[in-house]
Amino acid sequence: MKVNKLFKFAGNLLLHSKLRSWLTIVGIVIGVAAIIAIVSLGTGLQESVSSQLGGLGADIISVSPGFSRAQGFRGGGGEGRTLTNTTFLDRSDLQTIKSEPGISFVDPIVSGSVDMTYLGETVKSNVQGVDESVWKNFVTTNLESGRYLSAADSNVIVISNRLAHDVFKNQIYINKPIMLNGKLFRVVGIFEKSSGAGGGLSSYVPLFQARSILTDKPQDHFDTIAIKVANVDELDGVAADLKSKLQLSRHVTDKNQDFTVSSSKDVQQQVQQVIGTFTLFLAAIAAVSLIVGAVGVANTMFTSVLEKTKEIGILKAIGARNSDILAIFLFNSGLVGLVGGIIGALFGWGLSLLLPMVVPALPNGRAFSPHVTWSIVLIALLVAVFIGMISGVVPAYRASNLKPVDALRYE
């Protein structure tokens, strides 16, 4: 039997059982729409996270004391360990890092909590002491006003956008004096509002002055050492070399490693893996409705076979083969899946457009946009058609094996 006739017969079966078919289609519609909406949500979230973490500096590596599986460089050992051996980094580690040929800049950092006072109002803030001569090479956030720290700076500070505009009753502007733990500083820069340095309650001062206000920081100790690689394509190789050199200089191995080498690339991969797993889990839950829809398709097909028994007998009497009857009912069940898939894809696409209204922004204030791809839609349609046809296999087989005489006598 020709394909056009198969579609004609299958279409007639669908049209002559409108209510039952459309109730069945609803199950497919819900499943496909839910899967497309959830996957687009996960895809959009992954892209948003990637763009934010990419802004942290794809060519920057950080070395910090203590080792953790969650933060460790992915080439390192110690699988399954939690944070251990939290010690410190010192000038010996700094010199070891500076000896690596693949790096451009090194920025030793100390950080801590301070009392920030402005016009008689005091809040708790985080301050980072950085090497003022190289720090601007590591910053990925633009300034709203003022300038970055520079060599030979003294008693100056660059603050986050939130500290400048949202924390104190009176806004802070360039050249305004503020106090950190009782020591006077002049504001020379304010970051733009962002998820990086511009967010939070962070401020940045020259390294030597951070030590004067953070009295618990020994002169030769650092909280973090930031490294900017000369070639971003060599980041993994440089990170591996640094790990080996630091293990040698600190007399440790993978088993008792007491430092962490990481990059935004590592964090990005870990976050994307978590988001991907969560999206897959939600999509699997949504797929349950497709299974319910499959049961509905099978039920509809069994009923159609019973209702069309005489017609099947007539078709066989005029020469239709078993394979023709089988194909008609398989096409009918596949058509149910296709119609449900198309409507579900449209609903899923529309639902993904509504998601930004329900979740207008991420916690950091950044706009969120779900992303629907043609590949997701195509896969959802193919799955819907496949489920429809698989659900119709048994009823179609039973219809094809009816004997003409028995089918014509059926009441």
TAFEN-V888726 format. One record per pair of residues at least 24 apart in sequence whose ideal C-beta (glycine too) atoms are under 10 Angstrom apart, sorted by the first residue. I is the first residue (numbers start at 1). J is the second residue. Records with the same first field share a line. If there is no record, write none. Layout:
BEGIN
I->J  J
END
This chain:
BEGIN
1->315  320  321  323  324  325  327  328
3->327  331
5->324  327  328  331
6->324  327  328  330  331  332  335
7->328  331  332  335
8->328  331
9->308  311  315  320  324  325  327  328  329  331  332
10->327  328  329  330  331  332  333  334  335  336
11->331  332  335
12->308  311  328  332
13->300  301  304  305  307  308  311  328  329  331  332  333  335  336
14->300  304  331  332  333  335  336  339
16->304  307  308
17->300  301  303  304  307  308  332  336
20->296  299  300  303  304  307
21->296  297  300  303  304  332  335  336  339  340
22->300  336  339  340  343
23->296  299  300
24->293  294  295  296  297  298  299  300  301  303  333  336  337  339  340  388  391
25->293  296  297  300  335  336  337  338  339  340  341  342  343  344  384  388
26->289  292  293  296  340  343  344
27->289  290  291  292  293  294  295  296  297  336  340  344  387
28->289  290  292  293  294  296  297  336  337  338  339  340  341  342  343  344  380  383  384  385  387  388  391
29->289  293  339  340  341  342  343  344  345  346  347  348  384
30->286  289  290  292  293  340  344  347  348
31->286  287  288  289  290  291  292  293  294  340  341  344  348  380  383  384  387
32->286  287  289  290  293  337  340  341  342  343  344  345  346  347  348  377  380  381  383  384  387
33->286  289  340  341  343  344  345  346  347  348  349  350  351  352  380
34->282  283  285  286  287  288  289  290  344  347  348  351  380
35->282  283  284  285  286  287  289  290  344  345  348  376  379  380  383  384
36->283  286  341  344  345  346  347  348  349  350  351  352  370  372  373  376  377  379  380  381
37->282  283  286  344  347  348  349  350  351  352  353  354  355  370  372
38->278  279  280  281  282  283  284  285  286  287  348  351  352  355  370
39->279  280  282  283  286  348  352  370  371  372  373  375  376  377  379  380
40->279  348  349  351  352  353  355  369  370  371  372  373  376  377
41->275  278  279  282  283  351  352  355  359  368  370  371  372
42->272  275  276  277  278  279  280  281  282  283  370  371
43->275  276  279  352  369  370  371  372  373  376
44->352  355  356  359  368  369  370  371  372
45->271  272  275  276  278  279  359  362  368  369  370  371
46->268  271  272  273  274  275  276  279  371
47->272  368  369  370  371
48->195  275  362  364  366  367  368  369  370  371
49->267  268  271  272  274  275  362  366
50->268  269  271  272  275
51->195  268  366
52->194  195  196  264  268  271  362  364  366
53->195  196  263  264  265  266  267  268  269  270  271  272
54->140  264  265  268
55->140  141  194  195  196  264
56->138  140  141  195  196  197  263  264  265  267  268
57->137  138  139  140  196  226  228  229  232  263  264  265
58->140  229  232  235  263  264  265  268
59->103  104  137  138  227  228  229  230  231  232  233  234  235  238  263  264  265
60->105  107  137  138  140  226  227  228  229  232  235  262  263  264  265
61->97  100  102  103  106  225  226  227  228  229  235  236  238  239  242  243  261  262  263  264  265  266
62->107  109  138  224  225  226  227  239  260  261  262  263  264  266
63->89  93  94  96  97  106  108  222  224  225  226  227  239  242  243  246  259  260  261  262
64->88  89  109  222  223  224  225  226  259  260  261  262
65->89  90  93  221  222  223  224  225  258  259  260
66->257  258  259  260
67->252  254  256  257  258  259  260  261
68->260  262
69->260
70->260  262  266  267  270
71->260  261  262  266  267  270
72->243  254  257  259  260  261  262  266
73->236  239  240  242  243  257  259  260  261  262  263  266
74->236  239  240  261  262  263  265  266  269  270
75->236  237  239  240  243  244  261  266
76->239  240  243  247  254  257  259  260  261  262
77->243  247  253  254  255  257
78->253  254  255  256  257
79->254
81->254  255  256  257
83->260
84->256  257  258
85->252  256  257  258  259
86->258  259
87->221  250  258  259
88->217  218  220  221  222  223  258  259
89->220  221  222  223  224  225  246  250  258  259
90->218  219  220  221  222  250
91->219  220  221  222
92->220  246  249  250
93->220  221  222  225  242  245  246  249  250  259
94->220  222  225
95->249
96->225  242  245  246  248  249  250
97->225  226  227  242  245  246  249  261
98->225  227
99->241  242  245  249
100->227  229  230  238  239  241  242  245  246
101->230  238  241
102->227  229  230  231  234  235  237  238  239  241  242
103->227  228  229  230  231  234  238  241  242
104->134  137  227  228  229  230  231
105->131  133  134  135  136  137  138  226  227  228  229  230
106->131  134  138  225  226  227  228
107->131  132  133  134  135  136  137  138  207  222  224  225  226  227  228
108->134  207  221  222  223  224  225  226
109->135  138  204  207  210  222  223  224  225  226
110->207  208  210  211  214  216  217  218  219  221  222  223  224
111->202  204  210  214  217  222  223  224
112->181  210  211  213  214  215  216  217  223
113->181  201  214
114->179  180  181  182  183  203  205  210  213  214
115->179  180  181  182  213
116->157  159  163  167  168  172  178  179  180  181  185  201  203
117->168  177  178  179  180  181  182  184
118->159  163  164  167  168  169  170  171  172  176  177  178  179  187
119->168  169  170  172  176  177  178
120->168  169  170
121->167  168  169  170
122->168  179
123->163  167  168  201
124->167  201
125->159  160  162  163  167  178  180  200  201  202  203
126->160  163  200  201  202  203  204
127->157  159  180  181  185  201  202  203  204  205  209  210  213  214
128->158  197  202  203  204  205  207  210  214  223  224
129->204  205  206  207  208  209  210  211  212  213  214  217  222  223
130->158  204  205  206  207  210  224  226
131->206  207  208  225  226
132->156  158  204  205  206  207  208  209
133->206  207
134->226  228
135->204  206  207  226
136->189
137->226  228
138->197  226  227  228
139->189  191  196  197  198  204
140->194  196  197  198  264
141->191  192  193  194  195  196  197  198  199
142->191  192  194  196  197  198
143->174  188  189  190  191  192  197  198
144->174  189  190  191  192  193  194  198
145->173  174  187  188  189  190  191  192
146->173  174  175  187  188  189  190  191
147->174  188  189
148->188  189  191  204
149->188  189  204  205  206  207
150->188  206
151->206
152->206
153->186  188  205  206  209
154->185  186  205  206  208  209
155->183  184  185  186  188  205  206  209
156->185  186  187  188  189  204  205  206  209
157->184  185  186  187  188  189  203  204  205  206  209
158->185  187  188  189  190  191  197  202  203  204  205
159->185  187  188  189  190  191  197  198  201  202  203  204  205
160->190  191  192  193  194  196  197  198  199  200  201  202  203  204
161->190  191  192  193  194  197  198  199  200
162->191  193  198  199  200  201  202
163->187  190  191  198  199  200  201  202  203
164->189  190  191  193  198  203
165->190  193
166->193  201
167->201
178->203
179->213
180->205  209  210  212  213  214
181->212  213  214  215
182->213
183->209  212  213
185->209  213
193->364  365
194->364  365  366
195->362  363  364  365  366
196->364
199->364  365  366
200->364
224->260
225->259  261
227->261  263
229->263
232->263  265
235->263  264  265  266
236->263  265  266
238->263
239->263  265  266
283->376
286->348
287->383  387
289->344
290->337  340  341  344  380  383  384  387  388
291->387  391
293->336  337  340  344  384  387  388  391
294->333  337  384  386  387  388  390  391  392
295->391
296->336  340  391
297->332  333  334  336  337  340  384  387  388  389  390  391  392  395
298->333  388  390  391  392  393  394  395
299->391  395
300->332  333  336  388  391  392  395
301->329  330  332  333  336  388  391  392  393  394  395  396  398  399
302->392  394  395  398  399
303->395
304->329  332  333  392  395  396  399
305->329  392  394  395  396  397  398  399  400  402
306->395  398  399  410
308->332  399  402  407  410
309->399  402  406  407  408  409  410  411
310->407  408  409  410  411
311->399  407  408
312->399  400  402  403  404  406  407  408  410
313->402  403  404  405  406  407  408  409  410
314->404  407  408
315->399  402  404  407
316->400  402  403  404  405  407  408
317->404  405  407  408
318->404
320->400  404
321->400
322->397  399  400  401  402
323->400
324->400
325->396  397  398  399  400  401  402  407
326->392  393  396  397  398  399  400  401
327->396  400
328->396  399  400
329->389  392  393  394  395  396  397  398  399  400
330->388  389  390  392  393  395  396  397  399  400
331->388  389  392  396
332->388  389  392  395  396  399
333->385  387  388  389  390  391  392  393  395  396
334->384  385  386  387  388  389  390  391  392
335->385  388  389  392
336->384  385  387  388  389  391  392
337->381  382  383  384  385  386  387  388  389  390  391  392
338->381  382  384  385  388  389
339->384  385  388
340->381  384  385  387  388
341->377  378  380  381  382  383  384  385  386  387  388
342->377  380  381  384  385
343->384
344->377  380  381  384
345->372  376  377  378  380  381  384
346->377
348->372  376  377  380
349->376  377
352->376
END
